[in-house]
């Protein structure tokens, strides 16, 4: 693909992946853009699997759930421009986004916590196809240590430092209970791990230079509950038909609406 062709959209002069940037940017790329790149990559993988070779910014933006102007601006930070009237080369854009995210190499990952969540993560096949390999699983429960999960033998958490050094672990995943998560985090950091994915329900304290991404499913569910409640609260008035009809409860069940006249007779 000719990256010097006429841009499909207008945008700022791209800052290359290796350029320095101010606070709030990673190598010159805004953090908000970095957060959207994996979403673009997922959409691109879907297009590639369907045999699509080129994609317009509007189509890619729709698949990623953003507007096309934002997408074009995001991709301009990578130095990627579509050809007007043609779009983006899907395979080349996959490479560009993957390279920017650091996915053109394999990243060893250690999972600390071999409970239900840890097991689910270890068995997730998407890690390998996206450039990650589970190097080891650790746990403190002697009843679990030694068992096999996803072709891995669970090792005792006492081996954490040795595992990190031996496998050159780049990313640590904490799937341990909240009570032990900070201690696990401290040991990972001391061992040299500077990227941590935290599933424990607490905010970890880490030194400068350590990146932590927190995943809290309960918080996401609570946010969804908030929006569901707002929709349910607004629904009964909208759901009334010309003759009064039935009221819909928040649970989605229909109940007869009692008119004031019938209520008076009762």
C-alpha positions in Angstrom: 0.0 0.0 0.0 1.3 3.5 -0.9 1.3 5.4 2.4 2.3 8.6 0.5 -1.0 8.5 -1.5 -3.7 11.2 -1.1 -5.1 10.8 2.5 -8.6 9.5 2.7 -9.3 12.0 5.5 -7.6 15.0 6.9 -5.7 15.0 10.1 -2.6 16.3 11.9 0.8 15.4 10.8 1.3 11.9 12.2 3.6 11.3 15.1 5.5 8.1 14.5 5.3 5.3 17.0 8.8 6.0 18.3 8.4 9.8 18.8 8.3 11.3 22.2 5.1 12.8 23.5 3.8 14.9 26.4 2.1 13.6 29.5 -0.9 11.5 28.6 0.7 10.2 25.5 2.6 6.9 24.8 5.5 7.5 22.3 3.6 10.4 20.9 0.3 8.6 20.6 -2.5 9.8 22.8 -3.6 7.3 25.5 -7.2 7.5 24.2 -6.0 6.4 20.8 -3.9 3.5 22.3 -7.1 2.3 24.1 -9.0 2.2 20.8 -6.3 0.4 18.7 -7.1 -3.1 20.0 -10.8 -2.4 19.0 -9.7 -1.5 15.5 -7.4 -4.6 15.4 -10.3 -6.8 16.4 -12.5 -5.3 13.6 -9.7 -5.7 11.1 -9.2 -9.4 12.1 -12.9 -9.9 11.4 -12.6 -8.3 8.0 -9.5 -10.4 7.1 -11.3 -13.6 8.1 -14.1 -12.7 5.7 -11.6 -12.2 2.9 -12.0 -8.4 2.8 -8.8 -6.8 1.3 -9.6 -3.1 1.5 -12.0 -1.2 3.8 -13.3 2.3 3.8 -12.9 4.4 7.0 -16.6 4.6 7.4 -17.0 0.8 7.3 -14.1 0.2 9.7 -15.3 2.9 12.1 -18.8 1.3 12.1 -17.3 -2.1 13.0 -15.3 -0.5 15.8 -18.1 1.6 17.1 -16.5 5.0 16.6 -17.0 7.9 14.1 -14.9 7.9 10.9 -13.2 11.2 11.7 -11.9 9.9 15.0 -10.7 6.7 13.4 -8.9 8.5 10.6 -7.2 10.8 13.2 -6.2 7.8 15.4 -4.7 6.0 12.4 -2.8 9.1 11.3 -0.8 8.8 14.5 0.5 5.5 13.2 1.4 7.2 9.9 -1.4 5.3 8.1 -3.6 7.0 5.5 -6.2 5.4 3.3 -6.3 6.0 -0.4 -9.3 8.2 -1.3 -12.0 6.2 -3.0 -10.3 2.9 -2.1 -9.8 2.9 1.7 -7.2 1.1 3.8 -5.4 -2.1 3.0 -6.6 -4.5 5.6 -3.5 -6.7 5.9 -1.1 -3.8 6.0 -3.3 -2.0 8.6 -3.3 -5.1 10.7 0.5 -5.1 10.6 0.7 -1.4 11.5 -1.6 -1.6 14.4 0.0 -4.8 15.7 3.4 -3.3 15.4 2.3 -0.2 17.3 0.8 -2.3 20.1 3.9 -4.4 20.3 2.2 -7.6 19.1 4.8 -8.5 16.4 6.6 -10.4 19.2 5.5 -13.0 21.7 4.9 -11.7 25.3 5.3 -14.3 28.1 2.5 -13.9 30.7 2.3 -15.3 34.3 -1.1 -15.8 35.9 -1.1 -15.7 39.7 -4.3 -17.4 41.0 -5.5 -20.7 39.7 -9.1 -20.4 40.8 -12.1 -20.3 38.5 -11.1 -17.0 36.9 -7.4 -18.0 36.5 -8.5 -21.3 34.9 -10.7 -19.5 32.4 -8.0 -17.1 31.5 -5.5 -20.0 31.0 -7.9 -21.8 28.7 -8.7 -18.8 26.6 -7.3 -19.5 23.1 -7.3 -15.9 22.0 -4.1 -15.1 23.9 -1.8 -17.2 21.7 -3.3 -15.9 18.4 -2.8 -12.3 19.6 0.9 -12.6 20.6 0.7 -13.7 24.2 1.8 -17.0 25.8 1.0 -18.2 29.3 4.4 -19.1 30.6 3.2 -20.2 34.0 0.3 -20.4 36.5 0.9 -19.9 40.2 -1.1 -20.5 43.3 -0.7 -20.7 47.1 -3.2 -23.5 47.6 -1.3 -26.8 48.0 -4.5 -28.7 46.9 -4.2 -26.9 43.5 -0.4 -26.8 43.1 0.8 -29.7 40.9 -2.5 -29.9 39.0 -2.7 -29.5 35.2 -4.5 -26.5 33.7 -4.4 -25.8 30.0 -1.3 -27.9 29.6 0.4 -26.1 32.4 1.4 -27.5 35.8 0.3 -25.1 38.5 3.4 -24.1 40.5 3.6 -22.7 44.0 3.5 -18.9 44.3 6.8 -19.1 46.2 8.4 -19.7 42.8 7.2 -16.4 41.4 10.6 -14.7 41.2 12.2 -17.7 39.6 9.4 -18.0 37.1 9.6 -14.4 36.1 13.4 -14.6 35.6 13.4 -17.9 33.8 10.7 -17.1 31.3 11.5 -13.4 31.0 7.9 -12.6 32.0 6.7 -9.2 30.7 3.1 -9.2 32.0 1.7 -10.4 35.2 -2.0 -11.2 35.6 -3.4 -11.1 39.1 -6.4 -13.4 39.5 -5.9 -13.8 43.3 -8.3 -12.8 46.1 -8.3 -9.1 47.1 -6.6 -9.9 50.4 -3.4 -11.1 48.7 -3.4 -9.1 45.5 -1.2 -6.2 46.8 1.4 -8.6 48.1 1.4 -10.4 44.8 1.7 -7.1 42.9 4.6 -6.0 45.1 6.5 -9.3 44.4 5.8 -9.0 40.6 7.2 -5.5 40.6 10.2 -6.4 42.6 10.9 -9.3 40.2 10.9 -6.8 37.3 7.4 -7.0 35.9 6.2 -3.6 34.9 2.9 -4.4 33.2 0.1 -5.9 35.4 -3.5 -6.9 34.6 -5.5 -6.8 37.8 -8.7 -8.7 38.3 -8.8 -8.4 42.1 -11.4 -6.0 43.4 -9.1 -3.3 44.8 -6.8 -0.5 43.5 -3.2 -1.6 43.5 -0.4 0.7 44.7 2.5 0.6 42.3 5.6 2.7 41.8 6.1 5.1 38.9 6.9 3.3 35.7 4.6 0.3 36.3 1.4 0.1 34.2 -1.7 -1.4 35.8 -4.9 -2.2 33.9 -7.8 -3.1 36.2 -10.7 -5.3 35.1 -13.7 -5.3 37.5 -16.7 -7.2 36.1 -18.9 -6.2 39.0 -18.4 -2.5 38.2 -19.2 -3.0 34.6 -22.4 -4.8 35.6 -23.4 -2.0 38.0 -23.0 0.5 35.2 -25.2 -1.6 33.0 -27.7 -1.9 35.8 -27.8 1.9 36.1 -28.6 2.3 32.4 -31.2 -0.6 32.5 -32.9 1.1 35.5 -33.1 4.4 33.7 -34.7 2.7 30.6 -37.1 0.8 32.8 -38.2 3.9 34.7 -39.0 5.7 31.4 -40.7 2.7 29.8 -44.1 2.5 31.5 -45.4 5.9 30.3 -44.1 5.2 26.7 -45.6 1.7 26.7 -49.2 2.8 27.4 -51.5 2.4 24.4 -54.5 4.6 23.6 -56.8 2.7 26.0 -54.4 2.5 28.9 -52.9 -0.9 27.9 -50.6 -2.8 30.2 -47.7 -1.5 32.2 -44.4 -3.3 31.8 -42.4 -4.0 35.0 -38.7 -3.5 35.2 -38.3 -7.3 34.9 -40.0 -7.2 31.5 -43.3 -8.7 32.7 -46.7 -7.2 31.7 -49.2 -6.4 34.5 -52.7 -5.1 34.0 -53.0 -1.3 34.7 -55.8 -0.6 37.2 -57.8 2.6 36.2 -59.0 5.0 38.9 -62.6 4.1 38.1 -62.0 0.4 38.8 -60.0 1.2 41.8 -62.8 3.3 43.2 -65.3 0.4 42.7 -62.9 -1.9 44.5 
